[in-house]
C-alpha cells in the first residue's frame, strides 16, 4: 500500500476502509435519486441506475488512484436537475443533445485542466459571487424538489400556489422531508439514504407505493443510453450559453466542495506546492469523469461534499476513495429495491441539499452593493426562471455594471468582462 503513502500521511488500511465505507453510506442516495430525476427526460430508469452506479465507481476510483485524495465523485446534484427540468423539459432539447452539451463542457474542462485557466477564473470571480452561485443552485433544486413533491403547483392567477396537502403522495413527501431533516439534525451517518428507505417503508406499509418483490438482481443494461449522445446537435450557437453554464457551474461546484473537504483534511493547502498539485489532479479526474459520464449516459460528474464524512473518520489518501468506489459496485445489483422507492421519498433530498447549498448566503458580504445586487439576482432568478443560465447571466452582468457605475475599477478584470459578455449572448439567443 506504499502507492497511497499511508504511513507518510499517518493513516492505515483499516482507517481508510472505515472512511471509505462512511463516505459510501452518506452518498449512496445519489444512485436512486439521480435515476429518478433523469428518468423524467424519458431515459429508461433501469439503465440510469446502472449508469449512475457505474460512473460513481469509475470516477471515484480514478480520483483515488490519479490524485491520491479521499474525494468521492458522482453525478452532481443541481446540474442533474438543470439537465432534466431546465434543458430537456424546459427548453425541449432531446436528452441525447443534452448529453452532447455535457460532453462538450467536459471536453473544455479537460483541456483547460492542463492550463492555468482554472486559476485565472478562480482569481477573476470574487469569492462572494461563487458563493451566490451555490446558493442560487440550492434555491433552484429546492424549488424543483417542492414542485415534484406536489407542494408547489401551477396557479394561473399568481403563477405558483400551494398544492393539495390532503393528497397521500404529498403527505408522504412531507414525511420524507421530516425524516431527512431529523436524521441530518441528529448528525446520523448516512442520514439521506436512511431517510429515503424509512420513507419508502412508510409508503409500502400504507399502500402508497408497491413494495419490492425482491431486493437484488442482475444489473440492467446501459445500452439504451450508452453512447447515445448527440454532439453535433449540441454544437449550436443557441446552446453556447448552456455549455458555458455547465462548465462554469461544475468548476465552481468542484472548487467549493474541494475547498471544504480540503480544509478539514488539510490536503489542498494553496501555500504548499503538493497541496496545489493534489487540487489540480483532483480537478483533472473530475473533468475526465464528466466526459466519461456523458458517454455512459448521465449528466455532469463532480466532487461530492459527502467526502467530508470520510475525512472526519480519518480518511487522508486515495485509498479511501478506492474503497468507497468499490462499495458502489454493490448498488449495481440493487435495481429492484431502487425501483420500488417512491418518487416522494426521493424529492425531499433535493430540498435538503438545496437548504445546505443555500446556507452559503451566510458567508456573503451584502454591504457591498455590487455583491448584494448580483447575489440577489442570481439567487432569485434561478428558481423563478427555471434556469441556472439566466440567473448566472443576470448576476455577472449586474456585478460588472454596478462596479462600472461606482467606478470601482480595481474590481474589474478581464475574467469578469468575458463572463459578462458571454452572459449578454444569452439574451441575444434567447
C-alpha positions in Angstrom: 0.0 0.0 0.0 3.0 2.3 -0.4 1.4 3.6 -3.5 -1.0 5.6 -1.4 1.7 6.7 1.0 -0.3 5.6 4.1 2.5 5.9 6.6 3.6 9.2 5.3 0.1 10.5 5.7 -0.4 9.0 9.2 -3.1 6.5 8.3 -3.7 2.8 7.8 -5.7 0.4 5.6 -8.2 -0.1 8.4 -8.8 3.6 8.8 -9.1 4.2 5.1 -11.6 1.3 4.8 -13.7 2.7 7.5 -13.6 6.2 5.9 -14.5 4.8 2.5 -17.5 2.9 4.0 -18.7 6.1 5.7 -18.5 8.2 2.6 -20.3 5.4 0.7 -23.2 5.4 3.2 -23.5 9.2 3.2 -23.7 9.5 -0.6 -25.3 6.2 -1.6 -28.6 8.1 -2.1 -27.3 9.5 -5.4 -28.0 6.3 -7.3 -31.8 6.2 -6.9 -32.1 10.0 -6.7 -30.3 10.7 -9.9 -32.0 7.8 -11.7 -35.5 9.1 -10.7 -34.6 12.7 -11.7 -33.1 11.9 -15.1 -35.8 9.4 -15.9 -38.2 12.4 -16.2 -36.5 13.1 -19.5 -37.7 9.8 -21.0 -34.5 7.9 -20.4 -35.1 4.4 -19.0 -34.7 4.3 -15.2 -33.2 0.8 -15.2 -30.3 1.9 -17.4 -29.9 5.1 -15.4 -29.5 3.2 -12.1 -26.7 1.1 -13.6 -25.1 4.1 -15.3 -25.1 6.2 -12.2 -23.6 3.4 -10.1 -21.0 2.7 -12.8 -19.8 6.2 -13.3 -19.6 6.7 -9.5 -17.3 3.6 -9.3 -15.2 4.8 -12.3 -14.9 8.4 -11.2 -14.2 7.8 -7.5 -11.6 5.0 -8.1 -10.0 7.1 -10.8 -9.6 10.1 -8.5 -8.3 7.8 -5.7 -5.6 6.4 -8.0 -4.8 9.5 -10.0 -4.9 12.3 -7.3 -4.5 10.2 -4.2 -7.1 12.2 -2.4 -10.1 10.9 -0.3 -12.6 12.6 -2.6 -15.6 10.6 -4.0 -17.3 11.7 -7.2 -20.7 11.0 -8.8 -23.4 12.8 -10.8 -23.7 16.3 -9.4 -26.9 17.4 -7.7 -28.2 20.6 -9.2 -26.8 20.1 -12.7 -28.8 16.8 -13.0 -31.9 18.8 -12.1 -31.0 21.5 -14.6 -30.3 18.9 -17.2 -33.7 17.4 -16.7 -36.0 20.3 -15.9 -34.1 23.2 -17.5 -32.8 21.7 -20.7 -34.9 18.7 -21.7 -38.3 19.6 -20.2 -37.8 23.4 -20.2 -36.0 24.1 -23.5 -37.5 21.0 -25.2 -34.0 19.7 -26.0 -33.7 15.9 -26.7 -31.9 14.2 -23.9 -29.4 13.0 -26.5 -28.5 16.6 -27.3 -28.3 17.5 -23.6 -25.8 14.7 -23.1 -23.9 16.2 -26.0 -23.8 19.5 -24.1 -22.4 17.7 -21.0 -19.8 16.0 -23.3 -18.6 19.3 -24.8 -18.5 21.1 -21.4 -16.5 18.2 -20.1 -14.0 18.3 -23.0 -13.5 22.0 -22.4 -12.9 21.2 -18.7 -10.4 18.5 -19.6 -8.4 20.7 -22.0 -8.4 23.7 -19.6 -7.5 21.4 -16.6 -3.9 21.2 -18.0 -3.6 25.0 -18.3 -3.7 27.9 -15.9 -7.2 28.8 -17.0 -8.8 27.4 -13.8 -6.6 29.5 -11.6 -7.4 32.5 -13.8 -11.1 32.0 -13.5 -11.0 31.5 -9.7 -8.9 34.7 -9.3 -11.2 36.6 -11.6 -14.5 35.8 -9.9 -15.0 37.1 -6.4 -15.5 34.5 -3.7 -18.9 36.0 -2.8 -20.1 35.6 -6.3 -19.1 32.0 -6.3 -21.0 31.5 -3.0 -24.0 33.1 -4.5 -23.9 30.7 -7.4 -24.0 27.8 -4.9 -26.9 29.4 -3.1 -28.8 30.1 -6.3 -28.5 26.5 -7.4 -29.6 25.5 -3.9 -32.8 27.6 -4.3 -33.3 26.1 -7.8 -33.1 22.5 -6.8 -35.2 23.1 -3.6 -37.9 24.6 -5.8 -37.7 21.7 -8.1 -38.0 19.3 -5.2 -41.0 21.1 -3.7 -42.7 21.2 -7.2 -42.1 17.5 -7.8 -43.4 16.7 -4.3 -46.7 18.4 -5.2 -46.2 21.1 -2.5 -45.8 23.9 -5.1 -48.1 23.7 -8.1 -49.1 25.9 -11.1 -51.6 28.6 -10.4 -52.8 30.6 -13.4 -53.7 33.6 -11.3 -50.3 34.0 -9.5 -48.1 31.6 -11.4 -47.5 29.3 -8.4 -49.6 28.2 -5.4 -49.9 25.6 -2.7 -50.7 22.0 -3.8 -53.3 19.6 -2.3 -51.9 18.9 1.1 -54.5 16.1 1.6 -53.0 14.0 -1.3 -51.4 10.9 0.2 -48.3 11.4 -2.1 -47.9 15.0 -0.9 -48.2 13.8 2.7 -45.6 11.2 2.0 -43.3 13.9 0.7 -43.7 15.8 4.0 -42.9 12.6 5.9 -39.8 12.2 3.8 -38.8 15.8 4.5 -39.3 15.3 8.2 -37.1 12.2 8.3 -34.3 13.8 6.3 -34.2 16.9 8.4 -34.4 14.8 11.6 -31.6 12.5 10.7 -29.5 15.3 9.4 -30.0 17.4 12.5 -29.1 14.4 14.6 -25.9 14.0 12.5 -26.8 10.4 11.7 -24.2 8.8 9.3 -26.0 8.1 6.1 -28.9 10.4 7.0 -30.1 10.8 3.4 -30.2 7.2 2.4 -31.7 6.2 5.8 -34.4 8.9 5.3 -35.2 7.6 1.8 -35.6 4.0 2.9 -37.6 5.0 6.1 -40.0 7.0 3.9 -40.2 4.1 1.5 -41.2 1.7 4.2 -43.9 4.1 5.3 -45.2 4.2 1.7 -45.1 0.4 1.4 -46.9 -0.2 4.8 -49.7 2.3 3.9 -50.1 1.1 0.3 -49.0 4.4 -1.2 -46.4 2.6 -3.3 -46.0 -1.2 -4.1 -43.3 -2.9 -2.0 -40.4 -4.7 -3.7 -40.9 -8.3 -4.6 -37.1 -8.8 -4.5 -34.1 -6.8 -3.4 -31.3 -7.8 -5.7 -31.0 -8.7 -9.4 -28.5 -8.8 -12.2 -27.6 -5.3 -13.4 -29.7 -3.7 -16.1 -28.1 -3.0 -19.4 -27.0 0.6 -20.2 -27.2 0.0 -23.9 -30.3 2.3 -24.3 -28.3 5.3 -23.2 -24.7 4.3 -23.8 -23.0 6.4 -26.5 -26.4 7.9 -27.4 -25.2 11.5 -27.0 -25.8 13.9 -29.9 -22.6 16.0 -30.1 -23.4 17.7 -33.4 -26.8 18.7 -32.2 -25.2 20.3 -29.1 -22.8 22.3 -31.3 -25.2 25.2 -32.0 -24.8 28.8 -31.2 -28.0 28.8 -29.2 -26.6 26.2 -26.8 -23.3 28.0 -26.2 -24.5 29.8 -23.0 -25.8 26.4 -21.7 -22.4 24.8 -22.4 -20.6 27.6 -20.6 -23.1 27.3 -17.7 -22.3 23.6 -17.3 -18.6 24.3 -17.4 -18.6 27.2 -15.0 -21.0 25.6 -12.6 -19.1 22.3 -12.5 -15.8 24.3 -11.9 -17.2 26.4 -9.1 -19.0 23.4 -7.5 -15.9 21.3 -7.6 -13.7 24.1 -6.2 -16.2 24.8 -3.4 -16.5 21.2 -2.5 -12.8 20.5 -2.6 -12.1 23.7 -0.5 -14.5 22.4 2.2 -13.1 18.9 2.2 -9.6 20.1 1.9 -9.8 22.4 4.8 -10.9 19.5 7.0 -8.3 17.1 5.7 -5.5 19.6 5.2 -4.7 18.3 1.7 -5.3 21.3 -0.5 -3.1 23.9 1.1 -2.6 26.5 -1.7 0.6 27.8 0.0 2.0 24.3 -0.4 3.1 23.1 -3.8 2.0 19.5 -3.0 -1.4 20.8 -2.0 -1.8 22.7 -5.2 -0.8 19.6 -7.2 -3.4 17.4 -5.4 -6.1 20.0 -6.1 -5.1 20.1 -9.8 -5.1 16.3 -10.1 -8.5 16.0 -8.4 -9.9 18.6 -10.8 -8.4 16.7 -13.7 -10.1 13.5 -12.5 -13.4 15.4 -12.2 -13.1 16.7 -15.8 -12.3 13.2 -17.2 -15.2 11.7 -15.2 -17.7 14.3 -16.7 -16.7 13.2 -20.2 -17.0 9.6 -19.3 -20.3 10.2 -17.7 -21.8 11.7 -20.9 -20.7 8.6 -22.8 -22.3 6.3 -20.2 -25.5 8.4 -20.3 -25.6 10.7 -17.2 -25.2 14.4 -16.6 -22.2 16.2 -15.2 -20.0 14.4 -12.7 -18.5 16.3 -9.8 -16.8 16.0 -6.4 -19.1 15.3 -3.5 -19.3 17.3 -0.3 -20.1 14.0 1.5 -16.5 13.1 1.1 -16.0 15.2 4.2 -17.7 12.5 6.3 -15.0 10.0 5.3 -12.3 12.6 6.1 -13.9 13.0 9.6 -13.4 9.2 10.0 -9.7 9.7 9.4 -9.5 9.2 5.6 -6.5 11.0 4.2 -5.5 9.3 1.0 -6.9 8.0 -2.3 -7.4 4.6 -0.7 -10.5 6.0 1.0 -11.9 6.9 -2.4 -11.0 3.5 -3.9 -12.8 1.7 -1.1 -15.8 4.0 -1.5 -15.9 3.4 -5.2 -15.7 -0.4 -4.8 -18.6 -0.3 -2.3 -20.7 1.3 -5.1 -20.4 -1.9 -7.1 -23.0 -3.3 -4.7 -25.6 -0.7 -5.8 -25.4 -2.1 -9.4 -27.2 -5.2 -8.2 -29.9 -3.3 -6.2 -32.2 -2.5 -9.1 -35.5 -4.0 -7.7 -35.1 -2.2 -4.4 -34.3 1.2 -6.0 -37.2 0.9 -8.5 -39.6 0.3 -5.6 -38.6 3.6 -3.9 -41.5 6.1 -4.5 -40.6 9.5 -6.0 -41.7 11.4 -2.9 -39.2 9.6 -0.8 -36.5 11.0 -3.2 -37.5 14.6 -3.8 -37.2 15.7 -0.1 -33.5 15.0 -0.6 -33.4 17.7 -3.3 -35.0 20.2 -0.8 -32.5 19.3 1.9 -29.5 19.5 -0.5 -30.9 22.9 -1.6 -31.0 24.1 2.0 -27.4 23.1 2.6 -26.3 24.9 -0.6 -28.4 27.9 0.2 -26.6 28.3 3.5 -23.7 29.8 1.6 -25.5 33.1 1.8 -24.4 33.4 5.4 -20.8 34.0 4.2 -21.6 36.7 1.7 -20.8 40.4 2.3 -24.1 42.1 1.5 -22.8 45.6 2.4 -21.0 45.6 -0.9 -23.6 46.9 -3.4 -22.2 45.0 -6.4 -22.2 41.8 -4.4 -25.6 42.4 -2.9 -27.3 43.1 -6.3 -25.6 40.3 -8.2 -26.3 37.8 -5.4 -29.9 38.7 -5.2 -30.4 38.4 -9.0 -28.6 35.0 -9.1 -30.5 33.5 -6.2 -33.9 34.8 -7.1 -33.8 34.3 -10.9 -32.5 30.7 -11.0 -35.7 29.3 -9.5 -38.1 31.9 -10.9 -36.9 31.4 -14.5 -36.2 27.7 -14.0 -32.7 28.3 -15.4 -29.3 28.4 -13.9 -28.0 30.0 -17.1 -30.4 33.0 -16.7 -29.5 33.5 -13.1 -25.8 33.4 -13.8 -26.1 35.8 -16.7 -28.1 38.5 -14.8 -25.7 38.1 -11.9 -22.5 38.5 -13.9 -23.8 41.5 -15.9 -25.2 43.2 -12.8 -21.8 42.8 -11.0 -19.9 44.4 -13.8 -22.5 47.2 -14.3 -22.5 48.2 -10.6 -18.7 48.2 -10.5 -18.6 50.5 -13.5 -21.3 52.8 -12.2 -19.4 53.1 -8.9 -16.1 53.5 -10.8 -14.6 50.6 -8.8 -12.1 49.8 -11.5 -9.9 47.7 -9.1 -12.6 45.0 -9.1 -13.0 44.9 -12.9 -10.7 42.4 -14.7 -10.7 40.6 -18.0 -12.4 37.5 -16.4 -15.4 39.5 -15.2 -15.7 41.3 -18.5 -15.6 38.0 -20.5 -18.2 36.3 -18.3 -20.4 39.4 -18.6 -20.1 39.4 -22.4 -20.9 35.6 -22.5 -23.9 36.4 -20.3 -25.1 39.0 -22.8 -25.1 36.4 -25.5 -27.8 34.6 -23.6 -30.2 37.4 -24.3 -29.2 37.6 -28.0 -30.0 33.9 -28.5 -33.0 33.7 -26.1 
